[in-house]
Amino acid sequence: MSICELFGKGRRTLSFEVFPPVREGNLEKLFTAIGEIRKLKPDFISVTYGAGGGTRDMTLEIASTVKNRFKQEVLAHLTCVGSKKEDIARILDDFKREGIENIMALRGDPPRGETRFQRTEGGFGYANELVDFIRQRDDFCIGVAGYPEGHPEAPSLEEDLKNLKRKVSAGADFIITQLFFDNQDFYRFRDKAAAIGISVPIIPGIFPLLSFKQIPRIVSLGGASIPAALEGRLRDLEDSPEDSEKFGIDYAIGQCRDLLENGVPGLHICCMNRSRTAIEITNAVGDFRSRGL
């Protein structure tokens, strides 16, 4: 079933994000975690794509396993990085062959060691170009990324929203946001998106920040700001990993509850391949899907 069909049923969605491990030998550990996450009955599980397309084959393997072994709907990430149009066409054929119906279309981050994105000759330089290529070629349900605080490379949130509208106009069916830690940033983003005519579902992406050590990496990835109270408390708990993790999970639960009270169409939880985190948050939030929008 495509994710587009889920939105047509008038209820909220629950989804989780996993990523290919650094070492291929860790796949079975990941599959064990996915097996546990599957018990939560998510609407879909998304599988990310490594920087520079470095995990392309593993992303396909994991997405295929989620779809065909676990019988779970999957959202496979696809980026422009390091690929010509014919490369993208072959990947789409691979997805189609494995029964994958949903794609998260992204420009992608620069390859490791590089600081700026470079368009591959014969490839795409922007996510809207990738969306348009997919839409014209195959009947996939397409998701794109939104940035509640603006993309780090965009001069302003307003300019970034114009880029987001280009992706939607090119054929994107829904938006999943990058992580944020202040729900007001999401609401501001959602309101401004609606004001310029973006009407597809916008699903908030929730990242449980479990330790103070994670902060520099998280900030570098998407430029998200960290509320002072959150950062300070994680710093205070730096020498107590268990308390730090509990605080981070409780903070994410609070975000989720507030978002649901304010009408979001679903929750997308980046659980960092940790089934326990996914289970704790989901159990605490409760069965929000049956309550509808």
Contacts in CASP RR format, 6 or more apart in sequence:
PFRMAT RR
TARGET T0000
AUTHOR 0000-0000-0000
METHOD contacts of the structure
MODEL  1
MSICELFGKGRRTLSFEVFPPVREGNLEKLFTAIGEIRKLKPDFISVTYG
AGGGTRDMTLEIASTVKNRFKQEVLAHLTCVGSKKEDIARILDDFKREGI
ENIMALRGDPPRGETRFQRTEGGFGYANELVDFIRQRDDFCIGVAGYPEG
HPEAPSLEEDLKNLKRKVSAGADFIITQLFFDNQDFYRFRDKAAAIGISV
PIIPGIFPLLSFKQIPRIVSLGGASIPAALEGRLRDLEDSPEDSEKFGID
YAIGQCRDLLENGVPGLHICCMNRSRTAIEITNAVGDFRSRGL
1 73 0 8 1.000
1 101 0 8 1.000
2 101 0 8 1.000
2 102 0 8 1.000
2 140 0 8 1.000
2 141 0 8 1.000
3 13 0 8 1.000
3 43 0 8 1.000
3 44 0 8 1.000
3 73 0 8 1.000
3 75 0 8 1.000
3 101 0 8 1.000
3 102 0 8 1.000
3 141 0 8 1.000
3 143 0 8 1.000
3 173 0 8 1.000
3 174 0 8 1.000
4 141 0 8 1.000
4 173 0 8 1.000
4 174 0 8 1.000
5 141 0 8 1.000
6 13 0 8 1.000
6 43 0 8 1.000
6 44 0 8 1.000
7 13 0 8 1.000
7 173 0 8 1.000
7 174 0 8 1.000
7 201 0 8 1.000
7 265 0 8 1.000
10 292 0 8 1.000
10 293 0 8 1.000
11 289 0 8 1.000
11 290 0 8 1.000
11 291 0 8 1.000
11 292 0 8 1.000
11 293 0 8 1.000
12 260 0 8 1.000
12 264 0 8 1.000
12 265 0 8 1.000
12 266 0 8 1.000
12 267 0 8 1.000
12 288 0 8 1.000
12 289 0 8 1.000
12 291 0 8 1.000
12 292 0 8 1.000
12 293 0 8 1.000
13 43 0 8 1.000
13 44 0 8 1.000
13 203 0 8 1.000
13 265 0 8 1.000
13 266 0 8 1.000
13 267 0 8 1.000
13 289 0 8 1.000
14 40 0 8 1.000
14 41 0 8 1.000
14 42 0 8 1.000
14 43 0 8 1.000
14 266 0 8 1.000
14 267 0 8 1.000
14 269 0 8 1.000
14 282 0 8 1.000
14 288 0 8 1.000
14 289 0 8 1.000
15 42 0 8 1.000
15 43 0 8 1.000
15 44 0 8 1.000
15 45 0 8 1.000
15 46 0 8 1.000
15 75 0 8 1.000
15 203 0 8 1.000
15 266 0 8 1.000
15 267 0 8 1.000
15 268 0 8 1.000
15 269 0 8 1.000
16 37 0 8 1.000
16 40 0 8 1.000
16 42 0 8 1.000
16 45 0 8 1.000
16 46 0 8 1.000
16 268 0 8 1.000
16 269 0 8 1.000
16 270 0 8 1.000
16 271 0 8 1.000
16 278 0 8 1.000
17 45 0 8 1.000
17 46 0 8 1.000
17 47 0 8 1.000
17 48 0 8 1.000
17 268 0 8 1.000
17 269 0 8 1.000
17 270 0 8 1.000
17 271 0 8 1.000
18 30 0 8 1.000
18 33 0 8 1.000
18 34 0 8 1.000
18 37 0 8 1.000
18 45 0 8 1.000
18 46 0 8 1.000
18 47 0 8 1.000
18 48 0 8 1.000
18 62 0 8 1.000
18 271 0 8 1.000
18 273 0 8 1.000
19 47 0 8 1.000
19 48 0 8 1.000
19 50 0 8 1.000
19 55 0 8 1.000
19 272 0 8 1.000
19 273 0 8 1.000
20 30 0 8 1.000
20 47 0 8 1.000
20 48 0 8 1.000
20 50 0 8 1.000
20 55 0 8 1.000
20 58 0 8 1.000
20 59 0 8 1.000
20 62 0 8 1.000
21 27 0 8 1.000
21 29 0 8 1.000
21 30 0 8 1.000
21 273 0 8 1.000
24 58 0 8 1.000
27 58 0 8 1.000
27 61 0 8 1.000
27 62 0 8 1.000
29 273 0 8 1.000
30 62 0 8 1.000
30 273 0 8 1.000
31 65 0 8 1.000
31 69 0 8 1.000
32 275 0 8 1.000
33 273 0 8 1.000
33 274 0 8 1.000
33 275 0 8 1.000
34 45 0 8 1.000
34 65 0 8 1.000
34 66 0 8 1.000
34 70 0 8 1.000
34 72 0 8 1.000
34 275 0 8 1.000
35 70 0 8 1.000
35 275 0 8 1.000
36 275 0 8 1.000
36 278 0 8 1.000
36 279 0 8 1.000
37 45 0 8 1.000
37 271 0 8 1.000
37 275 0 8 1.000
37 278 0 8 1.000
37 279 0 8 1.000
38 45 0 8 1.000
38 70 0 8 1.000
38 72 0 8 1.000
40 278 0 8 1.000
40 279 0 8 1.000
40 282 0 8 1.000
42 72 0 8 1.000
43 73 0 8 1.000
43 289 0 8 1.000
44 72 0 8 1.000
44 73 0 8 1.000
44 74 0 8 1.000
44 75 0 8 1.000
44 102 0 8 1.000
45 66 0 8 1.000
45 72 0 8 1.000
45 73 0 8 1.000
45 74 0 8 1.000
45 75 0 8 1.000
46 74 0 8 1.000
46 75 0 8 1.000
46 76 0 8 1.000
46 77 0 8 1.000
46 104 0 8 1.000
46 176 0 8 1.000
46 268 0 8 1.000
47 59 0 8 1.000
47 62 0 8 1.000
47 63 0 8 1.000
47 66 0 8 1.000
47 74 0 8 1.000
47 75 0 8 1.000
47 76 0 8 1.000
47 77 0 8 1.000
48 55 0 8 1.000
48 59 0 8 1.000
48 77 0 8 1.000
49 55 0 8 1.000
49 56 0 8 1.000
49 59 0 8 1.000
49 76 0 8 1.000
49 77 0 8 1.000
49 78 0 8 1.000
49 79 0 8 1.000
49 106 0 8 1.000
49 108 0 8 1.000
50 56 0 8 1.000
50 59 0 8 1.000
50 79 0 8 1.000
51 81 0 8 1.000
51 108 0 8 1.000
51 109 0 8 1.000
51 110 0 8 1.000
51 111 0 8 1.000
51 112 0 8 1.000
52 79 0 8 1.000
52 81 0 8 1.000
52 82 0 8 1.000
52 108 0 8 1.000
52 109 0 8 1.000
52 110 0 8 1.000
52 111 0 8 1.000
52 112 0 8 1.000
53 79 0 8 1.000
53 81 0 8 1.000
53 82 0 8 1.000
53 83 0 8 1.000
53 111 0 8 1.000
54 111 0 8 1.000
56 91 0 8 1.000
59 76 0 8 1.000
59 77 0 8 1.000
60 76 0 8 1.000
60 91 0 8 1.000
60 94 0 8 1.000
60 95 0 8 1.000
60 98 0 8 1.000
63 74 0 8 1.000
63 76 0 8 1.000
63 95 0 8 1.000
63 98 0 8 1.000
63 100 0 8 1.000
64 98 0 8 1.000
64 99 0 8 1.000
64 100 0 8 1.000
66 72 0 8 1.000
66 74 0 8 1.000
67 73 0 8 1.000
67 74 0 8 1.000
67 98 0 8 1.000
67 99 0 8 1.000
67 100 0 8 1.000
68 98 0 8 1.000
68 99 0 8 1.000
73 101 0 8 1.000
73 102 0 8 1.000
74 100 0 8 1.000
74 102 0 8 1.000
75 102 0 8 1.000
75 103 0 8 1.000
75 104 0 8 1.000
75 143 0 8 1.000
76 95 0 8 1.000
76 100 0 8 1.000
76 102 0 8 1.000
76 103 0 8 1.000
76 104 0 8 1.000
77 103 0 8 1.000
77 104 0 8 1.000
77 106 0 8 1.000
78 88 0 8 1.000
78 91 0 8 1.000
78 92 0 8 1.000
78 95 0 8 1.000
78 103 0 8 1.000
78 104 0 8 1.000
78 105 0 8 1.000
78 106 0 8 1.000
78 130 0 8 1.000
78 134 0 8 1.000
79 106 0 8 1.000
79 107 0 8 1.000
79 108 0 8 1.000
79 109 0 8 1.000
79 130 0 8 1.000
80 88 0 8 1.000
80 106 0 8 1.000
80 107 0 8 1.000
80 108 0 8 1.000
80 119 0 8 1.000
80 120 0 8 1.000
80 123 0 8 1.000
80 124 0 8 1.000
80 125 0 8 1.000
80 126 0 8 1.000
80 127 0 8 1.000
80 129 0 8 1.000
80 130 0 8 1.000
81 107 0 8 1.000
81 108 0 8 1.000
81 109 0 8 1.000
81 110 0 8 1.000
81 111 0 8 1.000
81 117 0 8 1.000
81 120 0 8 1.000
82 111 0 8 1.000
82 120 0 8 1.000
82 123 0 8 1.000
83 91 0 8 1.000
83 120 0 8 1.000
83 123 0 8 1.000
83 124 0 8 1.000
84 120 0 8 1.000
84 121 0 8 1.000
84 122 0 8 1.000
84 123 0 8 1.000
85 122 0 8 1.000
85 123 0 8 1.000
85 124 0 8 1.000
85 133 0 8 1.000
88 123 0 8 1.000
88 124 0 8 1.000
88 130 0 8 1.000
88 133 0 8 1.000
88 134 0 8 1.000
89 137 0 8 1.000
92 103 0 8 1.000
92 134 0 8 1.000
92 137 0 8 1.000
92 138 0 8 1.000
92 140 0 8 1.000
95 103 0 8 1.000
95 140 0 8 1.000
96 138 0 8 1.000
101 140 0 8 1.000
101 141 0 8 1.000
102 140 0 8 1.000
102 141 0 8 1.000
102 142 0 8 1.000
102 143 0 8 1.000
103 134 0 8 1.000
103 140 0 8 1.000
103 141 0 8 1.000
103 142 0 8 1.000
103 143 0 8 1.000
104 142 0 8 1.000
104 143 0 8 1.000
104 144 0 8 1.000
104 145 0 8 1.000
104 176 0 8 1.000
105 127 0 8 1.000
105 130 0 8 1.000
105 131 0 8 1.000
105 134 0 8 1.000
105 142 0 8 1.000
105 143 0 8 1.000
105 144 0 8 1.000
105 167 0 8 1.000
105 172 0 8 1.000
106 127 0 8 1.000
106 130 0 8 1.000
106 144 0 8 1.000
106 145 0 8 1.000
107 117 0 8 1.000
107 124 0 8 1.000
107 125 0 8 1.000
107 126 0 8 1.000
107 127 0 8 1.000
107 130 0 8 1.000
108 117 0 8 1.000
108 127 0 8 1.000
109 117 0 8 1.000
110 116 0 8 1.000
110 117 0 8 1.000
110 118 0 8 1.000
117 125 0 8 1.000
119 125 0 8 1.000
124 130 0 8 1.000
124 133 0 8 1.000
126 163 0 8 1.000
126 166 0 8 1.000
127 144 0 8 1.000
127 145 0 8 1.000
127 167 0 8 1.000
128 163 0 8 1.000
128 166 0 8 1.000
128 167 0 8 1.000
128 169 0 8 1.000
128 170 0 8 1.000
129 170 0 8 1.000
131 142 0 8 1.000
131 144 0 8 1.000
131 167 0 8 1.000
131 170 0 8 1.000
131 171 0 8 1.000
131 172 0 8 1.000
132 170 0 8 1.000
132 171 0 8 1.000
134 140 0 8 1.000
134 142 0 8 1.000
135 142 0 8 1.000
135 170 0 8 1.000
135 171 0 8 1.000
141 173 0 8 1.000
141 174 0 8 1.000
142 171 0 8 1.000
142 172 0 8 1.000
142 173 0 8 1.000
142 174 0 8 1.000
143 172 0 8 1.000
143 173 0 8 1.000
143 174 0 8 1.000
143 175 0 8 1.000
143 176 0 8 1.000
144 164 0 8 1.000
144 167 0 8 1.000
144 168 0 8 1.000
144 172 0 8 1.000
144 174 0 8 1.000
144 175 0 8 1.000
144 176 0 8 1.000
145 175 0 8 1.000
145 176 0 8 1.000
145 177 0 8 1.000
145 178 0 8 1.000
146 160 0 8 1.000
146 164 0 8 1.000
146 175 0 8 1.000
146 176 0 8 1.000
146 177 0 8 1.000
146 178 0 8 1.000
146 189 0 8 1.000
146 202 0 8 1.000
147 154 0 8 1.000
147 157 0 8 1.000
147 160 0 8 1.000
147 164 0 8 1.000
147 177 0 8 1.000
147 178 0 8 1.000
147 189 0 8 1.000
147 222 0 8 1.000
148 177 0 8 1.000
148 178 0 8 1.000
148 180 0 8 1.000
148 185 0 8 1.000
148 186 0 8 1.000
148 188 0 8 1.000
148 189 0 8 1.000
148 204 0 8 1.000
148 224 0 8 1.000
149 157 0 8 1.000
149 180 0 8 1.000
149 185 0 8 1.000
149 189 0 8 1.000
149 223 0 8 1.000
149 224 0 8 1.000
149 225 0 8 1.000
150 156 0 8 1.000
150 157 0 8 1.000
150 160 0 8 1.000
150 161 0 8 1.000
150 189 0 8 1.000
151 160 0 8 1.000
151 163 0 8 1.000
151 222 0 8 1.000
152 222 0 8 1.000
152 223 0 8 1.000
154 160 0 8 1.000
154 163 0 8 1.000
157 189 0 8 1.000
157 192 0 8 1.000
158 192 0 8 1.000
161 189 0 8 1.000
161 192 0 8 1.000
161 193 0 8 1.000
161 196 0 8 1.000
161 198 0 8 1.000
162 196 0 8 1.000
164 175 0 8 1.000
164 193 0 8 1.000
164 198 0 8 1.000
165 193 0 8 1.000
165 196 0 8 1.000
165 197 0 8 1.000
165 198 0 8 1.000
168 175 0 8 1.000
168 198 0 8 1.000
168 200 0 8 1.000
172 200 0 8 1.000
173 200 0 8 1.000
174 200 0 8 1.000
174 201 0 8 1.000
174 202 0 8 1.000
174 203 0 8 1.000
175 193 0 8 1.000
175 198 0 8 1.000
175 200 0 8 1.000
175 201 0 8 1.000
175 202 0 8 1.000
175 203 0 8 1.000
176 203 0 8 1.000
176 205 0 8 1.000
176 268 0 8 1.000
177 186 0 8 1.000
177 189 0 8 1.000
177 202 0 8 1.000
177 203 0 8 1.000
177 204 0 8 1.000
177 205 0 8 1.000
177 268 0 8 1.000
178 205 0 8 1.000
178 222 0 8 1.000
178 224 0 8 1.000
179 205 0 8 1.000
179 206 0 8 1.000
179 207 0 8 1.000
179 218 0 8 1.000
179 222 0 8 1.000
179 224 0 8 1.000
179 270 0 8 1.000
180 186 0 8 1.000
180 204 0 8 1.000
180 205 0 8 1.000
180 224 0 8 1.000
181 207 0 8 1.000
181 209 0 8 1.000
181 224 0 8 1.000
181 225 0 8 1.000
181 226 0 8 1.000
181 227 0 8 1.000
181 230 0 8 1.000
181 251 0 8 1.000
181 255 0 8 1.000
182 225 0 8 1.000
182 227 0 8 1.000
183 255 0 8 1.000
183 258 0 8 1.000
183 259 0 8 1.000
183 262 0 8 1.000
185 225 0 8 1.000
186 204 0 8 1.000
186 259 0 8 1.000
187 262 0 8 1.000
189 202 0 8 1.000
190 202 0 8 1.000
193 202 0 8 1.000
201 265 0 8 1.000
201 266 0 8 1.000
202 264 0 8 1.000
202 265 0 8 1.000
203 264 0 8 1.000
203 265 0 8 1.000
203 266 0 8 1.000
203 267 0 8 1.000
203 268 0 8 1.000
204 255 0 8 1.000
204 259 0 8 1.000
204 264 0 8 1.000
204 266 0 8 1.000
204 267 0 8 1.000
204 268 0 8 1.000
205 267 0 8 1.000
205 268 0 8 1.000
205 269 0 8 1.000
205 270 0 8 1.000
206 252 0 8 1.000
206 255 0 8 1.000
206 256 0 8 1.000
206 259 0 8 1.000
206 267 0 8 1.000
206 268 0 8 1.000
206 269 0 8 1.000
206 270 0 8 1.000
206 281 0 8 1.000
207 218 0 8 1.000
207 252 0 8 1.000
207 270 0 8 1.000
208 248 0 8 1.000
208 249 0 8 1.000
208 251 0 8 1.000
208 252 0 8 1.000
208 269 0 8 1.000
208 270 0 8 1.000
208 271 0 8 1.000
208 272 0 8 1.000
208 277 0 8 1.000
208 281 0 8 1.000
209 215 0 8 1.000
209 218 0 8 1.000
209 226 0 8 1.000
209 230 0 8 1.000
209 234 0 8 1.000
209 248 0 8 1.000
209 251 0 8 1.000
209 252 0 8 1.000
210 244 0 8 1.000
210 245 0 8 1.000
210 248 0 8 1.000
210 249 0 8 1.000
210 277 0 8 1.000
211 234 0 8 1.000
211 238 0 8 1.000
211 241 0 8 1.000
211 244 0 8 1.000
211 245 0 8 1.000
212 231 0 8 1.000
212 232 0 8 1.000
212 234 0 8 1.000
212 235 0 8 1.000
212 237 0 8 1.000
212 238 0 8 1.000
212 244 0 8 1.000
213 238 0 8 1.000
215 226 0 8 1.000
215 231 0 8 1.000
215 234 0 8 1.000
218 224 0 8 1.000
218 226 0 8 1.000
219 225 0 8 1.000
219 226 0 8 1.000
230 251 0 8 1.000
233 247 0 8 1.000
234 244 0 8 1.000
234 247 0 8 1.000
234 248 0 8 1.000
237 243 0 8 1.000
237 244 0 8 1.000
237 247 0 8 1.000
238 244 0 8 1.000
249 277 0 8 1.000
249 280 0 8 1.000
249 281 0 8 1.000
252 269 0 8 1.000
252 281 0 8 1.000
253 280 0 8 1.000
253 281 0 8 1.000
253 284 0 8 1.000
253 285 0 8 1.000
256 267 0 8 1.000
256 269 0 8 1.000
256 281 0 8 1.000
256 285 0 8 1.000
257 285 0 8 1.000
259 267 0 8 1.000
260 266 0 8 1.000
260 267 0 8 1.000
260 285 0 8 1.000
260 288 0 8 1.000
263 293 0 8 1.000
265 293 0 8 1.000
266 288 0 8 1.000
267 285 0 8 1.000
267 288 0 8 1.000
269 277 0 8 1.000
269 278 0 8 1.000
269 281 0 8 1.000
269 282 0 8 1.000
271 277 0 8 1.000
271 278 0 8 1.000
271 281 0 8 1.000
END
